[in-house]
């Protein structure tokens, strides 16, 4: 009797599904080392929803276009009319060889020149707003825009005191010791250089004076002075002039004398007797406003000075008379202050943080902490400098971003974040965040990193960076809503990025590129100013087992797209017995309406046509599950596979919802 063969079950078809790309772009690992939900290459893409990958928004012209070459920042200014805000943009532009400041709203047809001053046509500008005034910072003497009149005001300089003060002694005749005096005059924004120093011989050390022992000093009035400051120094052995430090500030401008009774302590935090005149306004390139107080860095004559404005109602008084002044930070070292901003200590206490530029890509951070010191009946306000732990400064002052109580900033050896680690409360810790893209960081032009610009918006940090170029040539995106995933790169030339709240209440993400102002927009797809841009998302090598030894019969790869349109290309490559092979498909999806973004659900979609090996149905446009499945047939034995999705034409939009490989496992294959 012949026994019929037993029927065997067909091998089970298995699925390997990639459902999100929340690990982002990983460029520093070999293709076999990356995890399945990462991409080894992306171009002009962004993460959305819970990890789907989609083309970035397009660039569309916005608002009035520049009338000349923009120098530095375009600044959003808010002016209150009672309780009604009105928003403007302020920028410095070079027209016909002259730099001037202009303002406009996003709804304006043109920029309006602000009269009052011309500026250096080679110095980029930054701006600060405080008390209805916009400060202009470009390395020249400080000036400001009065937003009630839209006029520029420059500060009038005072003449330096020309004569040493006259000393009159009370019960101190003798010559065993010496005391030295000088004075300065204050303007509304600064302080003159010190007067010549008066050296006075005395019989008793200043610290040991009795109630009857005093010195009255007097001086000639300085025209236009708003107050005077007295500086003093002592010499124990009567030889060699010591450093003079302030003992009195903001004296009544109508009184030109002061009596020193020995009880006034030197205010060491104010610095020694100034050697230059700042009454025309301090010189600065960047700054910030912290709790209503202005802080400035970038004084070319005194690069280590961090200047601060005065108390309430004296915000633009940088003299000691009303709480202003300066604090030397890292004086004389290789650490030069280049960025100042509001931050905190590890304990959460608010401070002013200063980032410095060192050498070899390193630097340091310093905290300025407000202290009140009492000496006798006097209360002295001092800003204490505290060096933070670590050597983490930056070469990119415009690239420093604060987001969710943490600092994010470029550093030459990688991008870093400074914040509090949950296990280390009350301690600020700095972490490098570019381990997965170190090869791309190495391409940054270190000589041009001062041009880098950063912006935080809607859970992402955007950086415009000079990648193998002498100007910003790419935008890198750090997606903090997707656990710090990087998406590289947007191929854009960007000189500045900012947010602008128009006067209808809408926020615009704006970019200055090639001296034109654009907004990031979903109203158009894959085109920048009418020029198409390419998109790409490429995976690493996806294997069937952890050790990569197993083979499988790859039947097909199914790409599920959300609301696609335009021409989209699909490549699947695999390693076969004959080496690497590639299978390609391309689909074109059209609509019967003008191009719109995903968020516009009021426009109809036509059914897709022109598909190659395409299955699936289109749902109603009002249905959030509107999807298309694109199938790439393979039917080969492969050890691993990889895929690439791309486009090169305008009008393309899609989100990759999933990539599913259908296969039959083979196990280890003998290729001998």
C-alpha positions in Angstrom: 0.0 0.0 0.0 1.3 3.4 -0.9 1.0 6.0 1.8 0.2 9.5 0.4 2.6 12.3 1.5 1.4 14.3 4.4 0.3 17.9 3.7 2.7 20.5 5.2 1.6 23.8 6.4 2.6 26.8 4.5 5.3 28.8 6.3 3.9 31.5 8.5 4.2 35.1 7.2 5.7 37.3 9.9 5.8 41.1 10.1 8.4 43.5 11.2 6.8 46.9 11.8 8.4 50.3 12.3 5.7 52.6 13.8 7.6 55.7 14.8 10.9 57.5 14.2 11.1 59.1 17.6 14.9 58.4 17.8 15.4 60.8 15.0 18.4 61.1 12.8 21.4 59.1 13.9 24.5 59.9 11.7 27.4 58.8 13.8 26.6 55.1 13.9 27.1 52.6 11.1 23.9 51.5 9.3 23.9 48.1 11.0 24.2 49.7 14.5 21.2 52.0 14.5 17.9 51.0 16.0 14.9 50.4 13.7 13.0 53.5 14.7 15.9 55.9 13.7 17.0 57.2 10.4 20.6 57.5 9.1 19.8 60.3 6.8 17.0 62.9 6.6 16.6 66.0 4.5 14.1 68.8 5.1 11.9 66.6 7.4 10.4 67.1 10.9 8.9 64.8 13.6 5.2 65.2 14.3 2.4 63.6 16.3 3.9 60.6 18.2 6.9 60.1 16.0 5.7 60.2 12.4 8.1 61.8 10.0 6.9 64.5 7.6 8.4 67.2 5.2 9.1 70.5 6.9 7.0 73.6 6.3 7.8 75.7 3.2 9.2 79.3 3.1 6.7 81.9 2.0 7.5 85.7 1.9 6.1 87.6 4.9 5.5 91.2 5.6 7.5 94.2 4.2 10.8 93.1 2.7 14.1 94.8 3.8 15.0 98.1 2.1 18.7 97.3 2.6 21.1 94.8 3.9 19.9 93.7 7.4 22.6 93.9 10.1 22.1 91.3 12.8 18.8 90.8 14.6 15.2 91.5 13.6 13.5 92.3 16.9 9.9 92.0 17.9 8.8 95.1 19.8 5.5 95.4 21.8 4.0 98.9 22.4 1.1 99.3 24.8 -1.7 101.7 24.0 -3.5 101.6 27.4 -4.2 97.9 27.7 -4.1 97.3 23.9 -0.8 95.9 22.6 0.6 96.6 19.1 3.5 94.7 17.7 6.3 95.9 15.5 9.5 94.6 14.0 12.7 96.6 14.4 15.9 96.1 12.4 19.1 97.9 11.4 19.7 98.0 7.6 22.4 99.4 5.3 21.0 101.4 2.5 23.2 103.5 0.1 26.2 102.7 2.4 24.6 104.1 5.6 23.2 102.0 8.5 19.9 103.2 10.0 17.2 101.6 12.2 13.8 100.9 10.7 10.5 99.7 12.0 7.3 98.1 10.6 4.4 95.9 11.4 3.9 92.5 9.7 0.9 94.1 8.0 2.8 97.1 6.7 3.7 97.6 3.1 7.0 99.2 3.9 9.6 99.9 6.6 9.8 103.3 8.1 13.2 104.8 8.9 13.7 106.1 12.5 15.4 109.4 12.5 18.1 110.5 14.9 21.3 108.7 14.2 23.4 106.9 11.6 25.4 103.8 12.6 28.5 101.8 11.6 27.6 99.9 8.5 29.8 96.9 9.4 28.5 96.2 13.0 25.6 93.8 13.4 22.9 95.1 15.8 20.9 93.6 18.7 18.0 95.1 20.5 16.4 95.2 24.0 13.2 96.6 25.2 12.7 98.2 28.6 10.3 100.9 29.9 8.9 101.7 26.5 12.4 102.1 25.0 14.3 99.9 22.6 18.0 99.9 23.2 20.3 99.6 20.2 23.4 97.5 20.8 26.0 97.3 18.0 29.3 98.0 19.8 28.9 101.8 19.5 27.9 104.1 22.4 24.4 103.2 23.6 21.3 104.8 22.0 17.6 104.0 22.2 14.3 104.3 20.4 11.5 106.1 22.2 8.5 104.1 21.0 6.1 106.9 21.8 7.7 109.2 19.3 9.7 106.7 17.2 12.8 108.8 17.5 16.3 107.8 18.4 18.1 109.4 21.4 21.8 109.4 21.9 23.4 110.3 25.2 25.4 113.5 25.7 28.9 113.0 26.9 30.3 114.8 29.9 33.8 116.2 30.1 36.2 114.4 32.4 37.1 116.3 35.7 40.3 118.2 34.9 41.7 118.9 38.4 42.4 116.8 41.5 40.1 117.4 44.4 41.2 119.8 47.2 41.7 118.2 50.7 41.0 120.1 53.9 42.2 118.3 57.1 40.5 118.3 60.5 42.9 117.1 63.3 45.0 114.9 60.9 48.1 117.0 60.4 51.2 114.8 60.0 53.0 112.7 57.4 53.2 109.1 58.6 50.5 107.8 56.3 48.8 108.8 53.1 45.3 108.8 51.7 44.3 109.3 48.1 41.1 110.8 46.6 39.6 111.2 43.2 36.1 112.0 41.9 34.0 111.1 38.9 30.9 112.7 37.5 27.7 110.8 36.4 25.5 111.3 33.4 22.1 109.6 32.9 23.9 106.5 31.5 27.5 106.5 32.6 30.4 107.8 34.5 33.4 110.0 33.5 37.0 108.9 33.8 38.5 109.7 37.2 39.9 113.0 38.0 43.6 113.4 38.8 44.4 111.9 42.1 44.9 114.0 45.2 47.6 112.5 47.6 47.2 113.7 51.2 49.6 113.0 54.0 48.0 112.3 57.4 49.1 111.5 60.9 46.7 108.5 61.6 45.6 105.5 59.7 42.1 106.0 58.3 40.7 103.0 60.1 41.7 104.5 63.4 40.3 108.0 63.0 38.5 109.5 66.0 35.2 111.3 65.8 37.0 114.6 65.4 39.3 113.5 62.6 38.0 114.1 59.1 39.0 115.1 55.6 36.7 117.4 53.5 37.4 117.1 49.8 36.0 119.6 47.3 36.1 119.8 43.5 35.1 121.9 40.5 31.6 121.3 39.1 31.3 119.3 35.8 28.7 120.8 33.5 25.7 118.6 33.0 26.6 116.2 35.8 23.7 114.4 37.5 25.8 113.4 40.4 29.3 112.7 41.7 31.2 109.7 43.0 34.1 109.7 45.4 37.0 107.2 45.2 39.6 106.6 47.9 42.7 104.6 48.6 45.1 104.3 51.5 48.8 103.5 51.7 50.0 102.1 55.0 53.7 103.0 54.5 53.1 106.2 52.7 54.7 105.1 49.5 53.2 103.9 46.2 49.7 104.9 45.0 47.2 102.2 45.7 44.1 101.3 43.7 41.2 103.7 44.5 37.8 102.3 45.1 34.4 104.1 45.6 33.3 105.2 49.0 30.4 107.4 48.0 28.1 107.5 44.9 25.4 109.6 43.4 26.1 112.7 45.5 23.9 115.7 44.9 25.0 117.5 41.7 24.5 120.9 43.4 27.0 120.1 46.1 30.7 119.8 45.2 32.2 118.6 48.5 32.3 115.5 50.6 33.5 114.8 54.2 35.3 111.6 54.8 35.1 110.6 58.5 36.7 107.2 58.0 33.4 105.2 58.4 32.8 104.6 54.7 34.0 101.3 53.4 35.5 100.9 50.0 32.9 99.3 47.6 35.2 96.7 46.0 32.4 95.3 43.8 32.1 98.5 41.8 35.6 98.2 40.5 38.5 100.7 40.8 38.7 104.3 39.6 37.6 104.3 35.9 40.1 105.2 33.3 37.7 106.0 30.5 34.5 108.0 30.0 31.2 106.1 29.6 28.8 109.1 29.8 28.0 108.8 26.2 26.5 105.4 27.0 28.1 102.1 27.6 29.3 100.1 24.6 27.8 96.7 24.2 26.8 94.1 21.6 24.3 91.9 23.4 22.3 92.0 26.5 19.1 91.0 28.3 16.5 92.3 30.8 16.2 90.5 34.1 13.4 91.6 36.4 13.4 95.1 34.8 17.1 95.5 35.0 19.3 95.8 31.9 22.4 93.7 31.6 25.0 94.2 28.8 28.1 92.5 27.5 30.5 93.1 24.6 32.2 96.3 25.6 35.2 96.4 23.2 37.1 98.8 25.5 36.4 96.7 28.6 35.6 93.2 27.4 35.4 91.7 30.9 32.8 94.1 32.2 29.2 93.0 32.6 27.2 96.2 32.9 23.9 96.6 34.6 21.3 99.4 34.6 19.9 101.1 37.6 16.9 100.5 39.8 13.3 101.1 38.9 12.7 104.3 37.1 16.5 104.5 36.4 16.8 101.5 34.1 19.0 103.4 31.6 21.3 104.8 34.3 24.5 102.7 34.2 26.3 104.9 36.7 26.6 104.0 40.4 24.3 106.9 41.3 21.0 104.9 41.0 22.1 101.3 41.3 23.8 100.9 38.0 27.4 99.9 37.4 29.5 97.0 36.2 30.9 93.8 37.5 34.2 92.4 36.2 33.8 88.7 35.3 36.8 86.5 34.8 38.9 89.6 34.5 42.2 89.2 32.7 41.7 85.5 31.9 41.0 83.8 28.6 37.3 83.7 29.5 35.6 86.7 27.8 31.9 87.3 28.6 29.8 87.0 25.4 26.3 86.2 26.5 24.2 87.1 29.5 20.7 85.9 30.3 18.3 85.1 33.2 18.7 81.7 34.7 18.9 80.0 38.1 21.1 78.1 40.5 20.6 74.5 41.1 18.4 75.3 44.1 16.0 77.2 41.8 17.0 80.7 43.0 17.0 83.2 40.2 20.3 84.5 39.0 21.9 86.2 36.1 24.1 83.8 34.2 27.1 84.8 32.1 28.6 82.5 29.4 32.1 83.1 28.4 34.2 82.3 25.3 37.4 80.6 26.2 39.7 78.7 23.8 39.5 75.4 22.0 35.7 75.5 22.2 35.6 75.6 25.9 34.5 78.4 28.2 32.9 78.9 31.6 29.6 79.9 33.2 29.3 82.5 36.0 26.3 83.5 38.2 25.8 87.1 39.3 24.0 87.0 42.7 22.4 90.0 44.3 23.8 90.6 47.8 23.2 93.4 50.4 26.1 94.1 52.7 25.9 96.3 55.8 28.8 98.3 57.0 27.9 100.5 60.0 24.9 102.5 59.0 25.5 101.9 55.3 23.8 99.3 53.1 25.8 98.3 50.1 24.3 96.4 47.1 26.9 94.1 45.5 26.7 91.6 42.7 28.7 88.6 43.7 30.4 86.6 40.9 30.2 82.9 41.4 31.9 80.5 39.0 29.7 77.6 38.0 31.1 74.1 37.9 32.4 72.7 34.6 34.0 74.3 31.6 31.0 74.9 29.4 31.0 78.2 27.6 30.1 78.9 24.0 31.4 80.4 20.8 27.8 81.2 19.7 26.1 83.9 21.9 23.1 84.1 19.6 22.8 80.3 19.7 22.1 80.1 23.5 18.5 79.2 24.1 16.4 78.8 27.3 13.7 76.2 27.2 11.8 74.6 30.2 14.3 76.0 32.7 17.3 74.6 30.9 20.0 76.2 28.8 20.8 74.7 25.4 23.8 76.0 23.5 26.4 75.0 20.8 29.9 74.3 22.0 32.8 73.4 19.8 33.0 69.8 21.2 29.2 69.3 20.9 25.9 70.8 21.8 25.1 70.9 25.5 22.3 71.5 27.9 22.6 72.7 31.5 19.8 71.9 33.9 19.0 69.9 37.0 19.3 66.1 37.0 16.4 64.6 39.1 18.8 62.5 41.1 21.0 65.6 41.9 18.7 68.2 43.2 20.3 71.6 43.9 23.1 70.8 41.5 23.2 72.1 37.9 24.6 69.5 35.6 25.8 69.9 32.0 25.2 67.1 29.5 26.4 66.7 25.9 23.4 66.1 23.7 25.1 65.3 20.3 26.5 61.8 20.8 24.4 60.5 17.9 25.5 63.2 15.4 29.2 63.8 16.3 30.3 63.4 12.7 28.0 66.2 11.7 29.2 68.5 14.6 32.7 68.0 13.3 31.6 69.6 10.0 30.8 72.9 11.7 33.0 75.8 10.8 34.5 76.9 14.1 35.6 80.3 12.6 32.0 81.1 11.9 30.2 79.8 14.9 29.6 83.3 16.2 27.0 83.5 13.4 24.9 80.6 14.7 21.4 81.5 15.8 19.0 79.5 18.1 15.3 79.6 18.6 12.9 77.5 20.8 9.3 77.1 19.7 6.6 74.6 20.3 8.8 72.0 22.0 11.7 72.2 19.5 15.0 74.0 19.4 16.1 75.2 16.0 19.7 76.1 15.2 20.9 77.8 12.1 24.6 76.7 11.7 27.6 77.1 9.4 28.0 73.5 8.2 31.2 73.3 6.1 30.5 77.0 5.2 31.4 80.5 6.3 27.8 81.4 6.9 24.7 79.5 8.3 23.9 76.9 5.7 21.7 74.4 7.5 19.1 74.3 10.2 19.3 71.5 12.8 16.2 70.6 14.9 16.4 69.2 18.5 12.9 67.8 19.2 12.4 67.9 23.0 8.9 66.5 22.7 10.4 63.4 21.2 13.0 62.8 24.0 15.7 65.0 22.4 15.7 63.5 18.9 17.7 65.3 16.3 16.4 65.9 12.8 19.2 66.8 10.3 19.1 68.9 8.2 17.1 71.6 6.7 19.1 72.9 3.8 18.5 76.6 4.3 20.7 79.7 4.4 19.5 81.5 7.5 20.9 84.7 9.0 18.3 85.2 11.8 15.2 83.4 13.2 12.5 85.0 15.4 8.9 84.8 16.4 6.5 87.6 15.6 3.0 88.0 17.0 1.1 89.9 14.4 -1.7 92.4 15.4 -4.4 89.8 14.8 -2.9 87.6 17.5 -1.2 85.0 15.2 2.3 83.8 15.9 4.7 83.6 12.9 7.9 81.6 12.8 10.1 83.9 10.7 13.4 83.5 9.0 15.8 85.9 7.4 17.3 84.1 4.4 19.4 85.8 1.7 18.1 89.2 3.1 14.5 88.2 2.5 11.9 87.6 5.3 10.0 84.4 5.1 7.6 82.6 7.4 7.4 78.8 7.8 4.1 77.9 6.3 2.0 74.7 5.7 -0.1 76.5 3.0 2.4 75.4 0.4 4.4 72.2 0.2 8.0 71.4 -0.6 8.9 74.7 -2.1 10.8 77.7 -0.8 9.9 81.0 -2.4 8.5 79.0 -5.5 11.6 76.8 -5.7 11.1 73.1 -5.0 13.2 71.4 -2.3 13.9 67.7 -1.9 12.9 65.5 1.0 14.4 62.3 2.2 14.1 59.8 5.0 16.5 56.8 4.9 16.7 54.0 7.4 19.6 51.9 8.6 20.0 48.2 7.9 17.0 46.3 9.5 17.9 42.8 10.5 15.9 39.7 11.4 17.7 38.7 14.5 19.7 40.6 17.2 23.0 39.1 15.9 22.2 39.8 12.3 22.9 36.3 11.2 19.4 35.2 10.2 18.0 35.4 6.7 14.4 35.8 5.5 12.4 35.7 2.4 11.3 39.3 2.2 7.9 39.3 0.4 7.1 43.0 0.4 7.4 46.2 2.2 4.3 48.2 2.9 4.5 52.0 3.5 1.5 53.6 5.1 1.2 57.3 4.4 -1.0 59.9 6.0 -2.8 62.3 3.6 -0.1 62.1 0.8 -0.1 64.2 -2.3 2.4 64.8 -5.1 5.0 62.4 -6.5 6.7 60.3 -3.8 9.6 57.8 -4.4 10.2 54.6 -2.5 13.4 52.5 -2.5 13.9 49.2 -0.7 17.4 47.7 -0.8 18.5 44.3 0.6 21.5 42.1 0.8 20.9 39.0 -1.2 23.1 36.0 -2.3 24.1 38.1 -5.3 24.9 41.2 -3.3 22.9 44.3 -2.7 19.8 44.8 -4.8 17.3 47.7 -4.9 13.5 47.7 -5.7 11.8 51.0 -6.5 8.3 52.3 -6.8 7.0 55.8 -7.4 3.4 57.1 -6.8 1.7 60.3 -7.8 -1.3 61.4 -5.8 -3.3 64.3 -7.0 -6.2 66.3 -5.5 -8.9 68.3 -7.1 -8.2 71.3 -4.9 -5.4 73.8 -4.5 -2.5 72.6 -2.3 -3.3 72.8 1.4 -1.7 71.6 4.6 -2.8 68.6 6.8 -4.6 70.9 9.2 -7.0 72.2 6.5 -9.8 69.7 6.6 -12.3 71.7 4.6 -10.9 70.9 1.2 -11.8 67.8 -0.8 -9.4 65.1 -2.0 -9.7 63.3 -5.3 -9.2 59.6 -5.3 -5.6 58.6 -6.0 -4.6 57.6 -9.5 -1.4 56.7 -11.3 -0.3 54.3 -8.5 2.2 51.6 -9.1 1.5 48.5 -7.1 -0.7 50.4 -4.7 -3.5 49.0 -2.5 -5.7 50.6 0.1 -8.6 52.9 0.0 -9.0 56.6 0.6 -11.3 57.6 3.5 -13.4 60.8 3.7 -11.2 63.9 4.1 -12.9 64.6 7.5 -11.7 61.2 8.7 -8.4 61.3 10.7 -7.5 57.8 9.4 -7.1 59.0 5.8 -4.2 56.7 4.6 -2.6 55.2 1.6 -0.7 52.0 1.5 2.2 51.7 -1.0 3.5 48.2 -1.6 7.0 47.5 -2.8 7.3 43.9 -3.9 10.6 42.1 -3.3 10.2 38.3 -3.1 13.9 37.7 -2.4 16.0 36.1 0.3 17.8 38.9 2.2 20.0 39.1 5.2 18.8 42.7 5.9 16.9 45.4 4.2 16.8 49.2 4.2 14.4 51.8 2.8 14.4 55.3 1.5 11.4 57.7 0.9 12.1 60.8 -1.1 10.6 63.6 -3.2 12.1 66.2 -5.5 9.2 68.2 -6.8 7.0 70.9 -5.3 3.5 70.3 -4.0 4.5 67.1 -2.1 3.3 66.3 1.4 3.0 63.1 3.4 3.6 61.7 6.8 5.1 58.2 7.2 2.8 56.4 9.6 4.4 53.0 9.4 6.8 50.8 7.4 5.9 47.0 7.6 8.1 44.3 6.2 6.2 41.0 5.5 8.6 38.0 5.5 9.1 34.3 6.1 12.0 33.5 8.4 14.7 31.2 7.0 17.3 31.2 9.8 21.1 31.1 9.2 21.8 30.5 5.6 24.8 28.6 4.3 26.4 30.7 1.5 29.5 28.5 1.1 
